[in-house]
Amino acid sequence: LLENLRTCCAALDSLEAHAVIALRDATRRDRHAAARDRAAHERAAEPSRSRTDEEADSATTADISLITRRSPHLAGRTLASAQRLIDVLPRMMEALRTGRISSDVAYAVAGAVSVLDPDLARAVDHELDTRLPELDGAGTRRWRDAVASLAGELDPEGATLRHRRALRERHVTLIPGQNGMATVSARL
């Protein structure tokens, strides 16, 4: 029963990722149509597609946050990870759909490949798929380490570029706790 439930949950998580991207695409289409109509009505220049996409993605993130009862930050990460799973990690997405990996693993891998260029991410996806049996049951940290290791093996010259991309994710977080305590975490 537990195994079947886990497989069903993984399939639903895969479906959710597709639904998130479908919502984003529909929001983008609606925003582009509205921008075209506004520009035609006001006889003004139509805003750039990238600006309209940013506004649509922001609206999608807000919708995902409300629908799924996740924070806006987590909703944004969900949207970005779902996009990577669909665009550059089809084997991990298939493994999620069939219950061979959990959503925690799928989203950890999607986050870990965020600093890779799409071609390298696809190559990592292929290699991870061949290593599924040896990574079965591994935690998200081990999966992230596997992504970093594979990226280093497949593209050793790209380490500097990956480091520069990773620098953009530096942050320090202070989370107030109970009884006068707090949690400080840093990504450095």
Accessible surface in RSA format (square Angstrom, percent):
REM  Atomic radii and reference values for relative SASA: ProtOr
REM  Chains: A
REM  Algorithm: Lee & Richards
REM  Probe-radius: 1.40
REM  Slices: 20
REM RES _ NUM      All-atoms   Total-Side   Main-Chain    Non-polar    All polar
REM                ABS   REL    ABS   REL    ABS   REL    ABS   REL    ABS   REL
RES LEU A   1   164.42  91.6 123.33  88.2  41.09 103.3 125.85  88.4  38.57 103.8
RES LEU A   2   146.96  81.8 141.01 100.9   5.95  15.0 141.21  99.2   5.75  15.5
RES GLU A   3   130.10  74.7 122.52  92.7   7.57  18.0  40.71  78.7  89.38  73.0
RES ASN A   4   100.82  69.5  99.55  96.2   1.28   3.1  19.63  47.3  81.19  78.5
RES LEU A   5    91.37  50.9  91.07  65.2   0.30   0.8  91.28  64.1   0.09   0.3
RES ARG A   6   113.63  47.7 107.25  54.7   6.37  15.2  65.42  89.4  48.21  29.2
RES THR A   7    49.62  35.3  49.62  50.3   0.00   0.0  39.26  52.7  10.37  15.7
RES CYS A   8    71.80  54.3  68.75  76.7   3.05   7.2  18.09  45.8  53.71  57.9
RES CYS A   9    71.55  54.1  69.95  78.0   1.60   3.8  20.21  51.2  51.34  55.4
RES ALA A  10     2.98   2.7   1.72   2.7   1.25   2.9   2.45   3.5   0.52   1.4
RES ALA A  11    38.29  35.2  34.20  52.8   4.08   9.3  34.55  48.7   3.74   9.9
RES LEU A  12   110.58  61.6 106.76  76.4   3.82   9.6 107.05  75.2   3.54   9.5
RES ASP A  13    39.81  27.9  39.59  39.4   0.21   0.5   1.95   4.6  37.86  37.8
RES SER A  14     2.87   2.4   2.87   3.8   0.00   0.0   0.40   0.9   2.47   3.5
RES LEU A  15   113.14  63.0 110.68  79.2   2.46   6.2 112.68  79.1   0.46   1.2
RES GLU A  16    51.64  29.6  46.68  35.3   4.96  11.8  22.50  43.5  29.14  23.8
RES ALA A  17     0.00   0.0   0.00   0.0   0.00   0.0   0.00   0.0   0.00   0.0
RES HIS A  18    86.26  47.1  81.82  56.9   4.44  11.4  54.21  55.9  32.05  37.3
RES ALA A  19    55.66  51.2  45.08  69.6  10.58  24.1  51.50  72.5   4.16  11.0
RES VAL A  20     8.87   5.8   7.44   6.7   1.43   3.4   8.82   7.7   0.05   0.1
RES ILE A  21    14.19   8.1  14.19  10.6   0.00   0.0  14.19  10.2   0.00   0.0
RES ALA A  22    57.69  53.0  49.14  75.8   8.56  19.5  54.39  76.6   3.31   8.8
RES LEU A  23    56.59  31.5  51.34  36.7   5.25  13.2  55.79  39.2   0.80   2.1
RES ARG A  24    23.66   9.9  23.66  12.1   0.00   0.0   0.74   1.0  22.92  13.9
RES ASP A  25    49.47  34.7  47.54  47.3   1.93   4.6  14.02  33.0  35.45  35.4
RES ALA A  26    34.61  31.8  34.19  52.8   0.42   1.0  34.59  48.7   0.02   0.1
RES THR A  27    18.09  12.9  15.42  15.6   2.67   6.4  11.92  16.0   6.17   9.3
RES ARG A  28    61.38  25.8  61.38  31.3   0.00   0.0  12.31  16.8  49.06  29.7
RES ARG A  29   154.24  64.8 147.28  75.1   6.96  16.6  75.25 102.8  78.99  47.9
RES ASP A  30    97.16  68.1  90.46  90.0   6.70  15.8  27.10  63.8  70.06  69.9
RES ARG A  31    94.00  39.5  92.27  47.0   1.73   4.1  20.13  27.5  73.87  44.8
RES HIS A  32     9.48   5.2   9.43   6.6   0.05   0.1   5.88   6.1   3.60   4.2
RES ALA A  33    38.24  35.2  37.58  58.0   0.66   1.5  38.24  53.8   0.00   0.0
RES ALA A  34    41.72  38.4  34.06  52.6   7.66  17.4  39.59  55.7   2.13   5.6
RES ALA A  35     2.49   2.3   1.87   2.9   0.62   1.4   2.06   2.9   0.43   1.1
RES ARG A  36   116.95  49.1 112.59  57.4   4.36  10.4  44.26  60.5  72.69  44.1
RES ASP A  37    97.99  68.6  92.56  92.1   5.43  12.8  29.34  69.0  68.66  68.5
RES ARG A  38   126.10  52.9 122.13  62.3   3.97   9.4  55.31  75.6  70.79  42.9
RES ALA A  39    10.97  10.1   5.87   9.1   5.10  11.6   9.26  13.0   1.71   4.5
RES ALA A  40    79.28  72.9  51.58  79.6  27.70  63.0  64.09  90.3  15.19  40.2
RES HIS A  41   158.94  86.9 131.86  91.6  27.09  69.3 101.24 104.3  57.70  67.1
RES GLU A  42   111.79  64.2  84.06  63.6  27.74  66.0  33.82  65.4  77.97  63.7
RES ARG A  43   224.47  94.2 187.28  95.5  37.19  88.5  70.10  95.8 154.37  93.6
RES ALA A  44    58.43  53.7  35.14  54.2  23.29  53.0  45.66  64.3  12.77  33.8
RES ALA A  45    96.38  88.6  64.42  99.4  31.96  72.7  75.15 105.8  21.24  56.3
RES GLU A  46    86.51  49.7  63.24  47.8  23.28  55.4  20.18  39.0  66.33  54.2
RES PRO A  47    46.97  34.2  29.66  27.0  17.31  62.9  40.83  33.7   6.15  38.2
RES SER A  48    65.37  55.2  48.15  64.3  17.21  39.7  52.02 110.8  13.34  18.7
RES ARG A  49   156.90  65.9 147.56  75.2   9.34  22.2  64.68  88.4  92.23  55.9
RES SER A  50    73.95  62.5  66.33  88.5   7.62  17.6  47.36 100.8  26.59  37.3
RES ARG A  51   142.44  59.8 140.29  71.5   2.15   5.1  40.68  55.6 101.76  61.7
RES THR A  52     4.28   3.0   4.04   4.1   0.24   0.6   2.87   3.9   1.41   2.1
RES ASP A  53    27.14  19.0  27.14  27.0   0.00   0.0   7.01  16.5  20.13  20.1
RES GLU A  54   123.87  71.1 115.76  87.6   8.11  19.3  42.04  81.3  81.83  66.8
RES GLU A  55    75.54  43.4  69.18  52.3   6.36  15.2  33.76  65.3  41.78  34.1
RES ALA A  56     0.00   0.0   0.00   0.0   0.00   0.0   0.00   0.0   0.00   0.0
RES ASP A  57    34.78  24.4  34.46  34.3   0.31   0.7  14.79  34.8  19.98  19.9
RES SER A  58    73.95  62.5  62.62  83.6  11.33  26.1  30.99  66.0  42.96  60.2
RES ALA A  59    22.14  20.4  13.65  21.1   8.49  19.3  21.23  29.9   0.91   2.4
RES THR A  60     0.00   0.0   0.00   0.0   0.00   0.0   0.00   0.0   0.00   0.0
RES THR A  61    24.66  17.5  24.66  25.0   0.00   0.0  17.26  23.2   7.41  11.2
RES ALA A  62    50.33  46.3  45.00  69.4   5.33  12.1  49.66  69.9   0.67   1.8
RES ASP A  63    55.23  38.7  54.16  53.9   1.07   2.5   6.62  15.6  48.61  48.5
RES ILE A  64     3.20   1.8   2.60   1.9   0.60   1.4   3.20   2.3   0.00   0.0
RES SER A  65    13.74  11.6  11.61  15.5   2.12   4.9   2.17   4.6  11.57  16.2
RES LEU A  66   139.53  77.7 123.51  88.4  16.01  40.2 125.29  88.0  14.23  38.3
RES ILE A  67   117.09  66.6  97.48  72.6  19.61  47.3 104.41  75.2  12.68  34.4
RES THR A  68    41.29  29.4  16.78  17.0  24.51  58.4  24.15  32.4  17.13  25.9
RES ARG A  69   214.70  90.1 178.42  91.0  36.28  86.4  72.50  99.1 142.20  86.2
RES ARG A  70    69.18  29.0  58.86  30.0  10.32  24.6  16.93  23.1  52.25  31.7
RES SER A  71    59.48  50.3  45.61  60.9  13.86  31.9  44.73  95.2  14.75  20.7
RES PRO A  72    90.28  65.8  87.66  79.9   2.62   9.5  88.03  72.7   2.25  14.0
RES HIS A  73   129.36  70.7 117.25  81.5  12.11  31.0  91.44  94.2  37.92  44.1
RES LEU A  74    81.59  45.4  81.59  58.4   0.00   0.0  81.59  57.3   0.00   0.0
RES ALA A  75     0.00   0.0   0.00   0.0   0.00   0.0   0.00   0.0   0.00   0.0
RES GLY A  76    23.61  29.1   0.00   N/A  23.61  29.1  18.29  50.2   5.33  11.9
RES ARG A  77   143.40  60.2 139.17  70.9   4.22  10.1  35.91  49.1 107.49  65.1
RES THR A  78    11.33   8.1   9.38   9.5   1.95   4.6   3.51   4.7   7.81  11.8
RES LEU A  79    14.48   8.1  14.48  10.4   0.00   0.0  14.48  10.2   0.00   0.0
RES ALA A  80    41.96  38.6  33.81  52.2   8.14  18.5  41.21  58.0   0.74   2.0
RES SER A  81     8.70   7.4   8.70  11.6   0.00   0.0   0.19   0.4   8.52  11.9
RES ALA A  82     0.00   0.0   0.00   0.0   0.00   0.0   0.00   0.0   0.00   0.0
RES GLN A  83    39.70  22.2  39.70  29.0   0.00   0.0  29.12  62.0  10.58   8.0
RES ARG A  84    57.70  24.2  56.71  28.9   0.99   2.4  23.68  32.4  34.02  20.6
RES LEU A  85     0.00   0.0   0.00   0.0   0.00   0.0   0.00   0.0   0.00   0.0
RES ILE A  86    49.64  28.2  31.92  23.8  17.71  42.7  34.33  24.7  15.30  41.5
RES ASP A  87    72.86  51.0  55.03  54.8  17.83  42.2  18.89  44.5  53.97  53.8
RES VAL A  88    12.01   7.9  12.01  10.9   0.00   0.0  12.01  10.4   0.00   0.0
RES LEU A  89     0.00   0.0   0.00   0.0   0.00   0.0   0.00   0.0   0.00   0.0
RES PRO A  90    68.51  49.9  61.11  55.7   7.40  26.9  63.85  52.7   4.66  29.0
RES ARG A  91    92.57  38.9  90.23  46.0   2.34   5.6  18.54  25.3  74.03  44.9
RES MET A  92     0.00   0.0   0.00   0.0   0.00   0.0   0.00   0.0   0.00   0.0
RES MET A  93    13.08   6.8  13.08   8.7   0.00   0.0  13.08  11.1   0.00   0.0
RES GLU A  94    68.40  39.3  66.39  50.2   2.00   4.8  35.63  68.9  32.77  26.8
RES ALA A  95     0.00   0.0   0.00   0.0   0.00   0.0   0.00   0.0   0.00   0.0
RES LEU A  96     0.00   0.0   0.00   0.0   0.00   0.0   0.00   0.0   0.00   0.0
RES ARG A  97   121.32  50.9 117.32  59.8   4.00   9.5  43.64  59.6  77.67  47.1
RES THR A  98    53.27  37.9  33.45  33.9  19.82  47.2  39.08  52.5  14.19  21.4
RES GLY A  99     3.62   4.5   0.00   N/A   3.62   4.5   0.79   2.2   2.83   6.3
RES ARG A 100   116.16  48.8  99.46  50.7  16.70  39.8  63.77  87.2  52.39  31.8
RES ILE A 101     7.73   4.4   3.05   2.3   4.68  11.3   7.73   5.6   0.00   0.0
RES SER A 102    41.59  35.1  37.20  49.7   4.38  10.1  33.94  72.3   7.65  10.7
RES SER A 103    27.69  23.4  25.36  33.8   2.33   5.4   4.45   9.5  23.24  32.6
RES ASP A 104    99.83  69.9  91.85  91.4   7.99  18.9  18.91  44.5  80.92  80.7
RES VAL A 105    11.46   7.5  11.46  10.4   0.00   0.0  11.46  10.0   0.00   0.0
RES ALA A 106     0.00   0.0   0.00   0.0   0.00   0.0   0.00   0.0   0.00   0.0
RES TYR A 107    47.56  22.2  41.79  23.8   5.77  15.0  42.15  31.7   5.41   6.7
RES ALA A 108     8.24   7.6   1.11   1.7   7.13  16.2   7.21  10.1   1.03   2.7
RES VAL A 109     0.00   0.0   0.00   0.0   0.00   0.0   0.00   0.0   0.00   0.0
RES ALA A 110     0.00   0.0   0.00   0.0   0.00   0.0   0.00   0.0   0.00   0.0
RES GLY A 111    33.42  41.2   0.00   N/A  33.42  41.2  24.93  68.4   8.49  19.0
RES ALA A 112    23.18  21.3   6.02   9.3  17.16  39.0  15.78  22.2   7.40  19.6
RES VAL A 113     1.90   1.3   0.24   0.2   1.67   4.0   0.24   0.2   1.67   4.5
RES SER A 114    39.36  33.3  12.93  17.3  26.43  60.9  11.95  25.5  27.41  38.4
RES VAL A 115    24.07  15.8  23.89  21.6   0.18   0.4  24.07  20.9   0.00   0.0
RES LEU A 116    14.67   8.2   2.50   1.8  12.17  30.6   2.80   2.0  11.87  31.9
RES ASP A 117    50.96  35.7  48.83  48.6   2.14   5.1  21.71  51.1  29.26  29.2
RES PRO A 118    76.03  55.4  74.38  67.8   1.64   6.0  76.03  62.8   0.00   0.0
RES ASP A 119   107.47  75.3  99.41  98.9   8.06  19.1  31.49  74.1  75.98  75.8
RES LEU A 120    15.40   8.6  11.36   8.1   4.04  10.2  14.76  10.4   0.64   1.7
RES ALA A 121     1.43   1.3   1.43   2.2   0.00   0.0   1.43   2.0   0.00   0.0
RES ARG A 122   102.10  42.9  99.65  50.8   2.44   5.8  48.23  65.9  53.86  32.6
RES ALA A 123    37.71  34.7  29.25  45.1   8.47  19.3  37.08  52.2   0.63   1.7
RES VAL A 124     0.00   0.0   0.00   0.0   0.00   0.0   0.00   0.0   0.00   0.0
RES ASP A 125     0.33   0.2   0.33   0.3   0.00   0.0   0.00   0.0   0.33   0.3
RES HIS A 126    83.32  45.5  83.32  57.9   0.00   0.0  56.02  57.7  27.30  31.8
RES GLU A 127    56.12  32.2  56.12  42.5   0.00   0.0   5.68  11.0  50.44  41.2
RES LEU A 128     0.00   0.0   0.00   0.0   0.00   0.0   0.00   0.0   0.00   0.0
RES ASP A 129    42.08  29.5  34.29  34.1   7.79  18.4   0.15   0.3  41.93  41.8
RES THR A 130    81.74  58.1  52.76  53.5  28.98  69.1  56.57  76.0  25.18  38.1
RES ARG A 131    66.32  27.8  65.70  33.5   0.63   1.5  10.38  14.2  55.94  33.9
RES LEU A 132    14.81   8.2  13.10   9.4   1.71   4.3  13.31   9.3   1.50   4.0
RES PRO A 133   109.29  79.7  84.40  76.9  24.90  90.5  93.27  77.0  16.03  99.6
RES GLU A 134   111.85  64.2  89.89  68.0  21.96  52.3  38.83  75.1  73.03  59.6
RES LEU A 135     7.02   3.9   6.97   5.0   0.06   0.1   6.97   4.9   0.06   0.2
RES ASP A 136   109.97  77.0  83.51  83.1  26.46  62.6  18.82  44.3  91.15  90.9
RES GLY A 137    82.00 101.1   0.00   N/A  82.00 101.1  42.98 118.0  39.02  87.4
RES ALA A 138    16.51  15.2   0.00   0.0  16.51  37.5   7.96  11.2   8.55  22.6
RES GLY A 139    46.62  57.5   0.00   N/A  46.62  57.5  36.74 100.8   9.88  22.1
RES THR A 140    43.59  31.0  39.70  40.2   3.89   9.3  17.42  23.4  26.17  39.6
RES ARG A 141   185.82  78.0 184.78  94.2   1.04   2.5  60.48  82.7 125.34  76.0
RES ARG A 142   121.68  51.1 118.38  60.3   3.30   7.9  49.10  67.1  72.58  44.0
RES TRP A 143     3.87   1.6   3.87   1.9   0.00   0.0   2.45   1.3   1.43   2.3
RES ARG A 144   109.98  46.2 106.86  54.5   3.12   7.4  38.29  52.3  71.69  43.4
RES ASP A 145    84.81  59.4  80.46  80.1   4.35  10.3  27.00  63.5  57.81  57.7
RES ALA A 146    15.07  13.9   8.08  12.5   6.99  15.9  14.54  20.5   0.53   1.4
RES VAL A 147     2.23   1.5   2.23   2.0   0.00   0.0   2.23   1.9   0.00   0.0
RES ALA A 148    67.71  62.3  52.26  80.7  15.44  35.1  58.97  83.0   8.73  23.1
RES SER A 149    57.40  48.5  43.59  58.2  13.81  31.8  34.14  72.7  23.26  32.6
RES LEU A 150     1.05   0.6   1.05   0.7   0.00   0.0   1.05   0.7   0.00   0.0
RES ALA A 151     1.25   1.2   1.25   1.9   0.00   0.0   1.25   1.8   0.00   0.0
RES GLY A 152    29.52  36.4   0.00   N/A  29.52  36.4  24.20  66.4   5.32  11.9
RES GLU A 153   108.08  62.1  77.06  58.3  31.02  73.9  47.56  92.0  60.52  49.4
RES LEU A 154    77.34  43.1  46.13  33.0  31.20  78.4  49.01  34.4  28.33  76.2
RES ASP A 155    39.21  27.5  38.20  38.0   1.01   2.4   9.44  22.2  29.77  29.7
RES PRO A 156    78.44  57.2  63.93  58.3  14.50  52.7  66.55  54.9  11.89  73.9
RES GLU A 157   148.91  85.5 120.25  91.0  28.65  68.2  73.61 142.4  75.29  61.5
RES GLY A 158    11.07  13.7   0.00   N/A  11.07  13.7  10.63  29.2   0.44   1.0
RES ALA A 159    53.54  49.2  48.52  74.9   5.03  11.4  49.86  70.2   3.68   9.7
RES THR A 160    85.25  60.6  80.77  81.9   4.48  10.7  50.28  67.5  34.97  52.9
RES LEU A 161    78.50  43.7  77.42  55.4   1.08   2.7  77.42  54.4   1.08   2.9
RES ARG A 162    27.52  11.6  26.80  13.7   0.73   1.7  15.12  20.7  12.40   7.5
RES HIS A 163   109.45  59.8 103.74  72.1   5.71  14.6  71.02  73.2  38.43  44.7
RES ARG A 164   139.60  58.6 133.91  68.3   5.69  13.5  55.91  76.4  83.70  50.7
RES ARG A 165    57.50  24.1  54.36  27.7   3.14   7.5  11.48  15.7  46.02  27.9
RES ALA A 166    29.41  27.0  25.36  39.1   4.05   9.2  25.49  35.9   3.92  10.4
RES LEU A 167    63.41  35.3  59.12  42.3   4.29  10.8  60.10  42.2   3.31   8.9
RES ARG A 168   185.42  77.9 148.81  75.9  36.61  87.2  75.72 103.5 109.70  66.5
RES GLU A 169    71.23  40.9  62.95  47.6   8.28  19.7  36.66  70.9  34.57  28.2
RES ARG A 170   142.78  59.9 122.54  62.5  20.24  48.2  26.49  36.2 116.29  70.5
RES HIS A 171    93.84  51.3  82.53  57.4  11.31  28.9  65.91  67.9  27.93  32.5
RES VAL A 172   101.08  66.5  70.54  63.9  30.54  73.6  70.54  61.3  30.54  82.8
RES THR A 173    48.28  34.3  45.03  45.7   3.25   7.7  36.96  49.6  11.32  17.1
RES LEU A 174   116.46  64.9  93.02  66.5  23.44  58.9  93.02  65.3  23.44  63.1
RES ILE A 175    95.09  54.1  94.13  70.1   0.96   2.3  94.73  68.2   0.36   1.0
RES PRO A 176   111.45  81.2  92.87  84.7  18.58  67.5  94.35  77.9  17.10 106.3
RES GLY A 177    41.30  50.9   0.00   N/A  41.30  50.9  22.33  61.3  18.97  42.5
RES GLN A 178   151.34  84.6 137.81 100.7  13.52  32.2  48.06 102.3 103.28  78.3
RES ASN A 179   146.59 101.1 104.46 100.9  42.12 101.4  38.58  92.9 108.01 104.4
RES GLY A 180    83.47 102.9   0.00   N/A  83.47 102.9  42.74 117.3  40.73  91.2
RES MET A 181   135.78  70.3 128.82  85.3   6.95  16.6 104.12  88.5  31.66  41.9
RES ALA A 182    55.69  51.2  24.89  38.4  30.80  70.1  26.31  37.1  29.38  77.8
RES THR A 183    81.36  57.9  77.66  78.7   3.70   8.8  47.64  64.0  33.71  51.0
RES VAL A 184   100.82  66.3  72.60  65.7  28.22  68.0  72.60  63.1  28.22  76.5
RES SER A 185    53.58  45.3  47.72  63.7   5.86  13.5  41.87  89.2  11.71  16.4
RES ALA A 186    56.85  52.3  20.87  32.2  35.98  81.8  22.45  31.6  34.39  91.1
RES ARG A 187   121.42  51.0 116.78  59.5   4.63  11.0  36.57  50.0  84.85  51.4
RES LEU A 188   172.27  95.9 104.56  74.8  67.71 170.2 127.98  89.9  44.29 119.2
END  Absolute sums over single chains surface
CHAIN  1 A    11917.6      10035.3       1882.3       6602.9       5314.7
END  Absolute sums over all chains
TOTAL         11917.6      10035.3       1882.3       6602.9       5314.7
